Amino acid sequence: MTGSWGWDLLLGVAAALALTWVALVAVLVAVRPRGDLLREALRLLPDVLRLVRRLAADPELPRGVRIRLALLLAYLAFPLDLVPDFIPVLGYADDAIVVTATLRSVVRRAGLPAVRRHWPGTEDGFAVLCRLTGLTKGPGRAHGDAARRDAET
């Protein structure tokens, strides 16, 4: 391309990084909470961070769950965001989306009782967390049933 293998390598690496970034942004868009759930996720972020820290410190949880949570905490502590803050909508929401997507995975693996045991917030906040993760809050109440019931009222 440029005649110098060093520049060609640099351009190839830059193109690969750019393509990877675009793919990650597409994944963020695909897994983002729908409707008002994103706003609720942002509102719950302090309680969710305390929950993540407590779950990561729980030795009863599987190692894979604790590793995911540690990686999530490292991502949140890293000063550079996946999506820069000047990009509309996703700029400020990328942390909430990453937390939500990770929690969906962790909560499904760890189970609702473990999450309930460590939840530092209110019952309303826990209900929102259940909607975000797609879990049931009580016996026999699935996320879809609760959403349909809410929509009917």
Secondary structure, 3 states (H helix, E strand, C coil): CCCCHHHHHHHHHHHHHHHHHHHHHHHHHHHCCCCCHHHHHHHHHHHHHHHHHHHHHCCCCCHHHHHHHHHHHHHHHCCCCCCCCCCCCHHHHHHHHHHHHHHHHHHHHHCHHHHHHHCCCCHHHHHHHHHHHCCCCCCCCCHHHHHHHHHHC
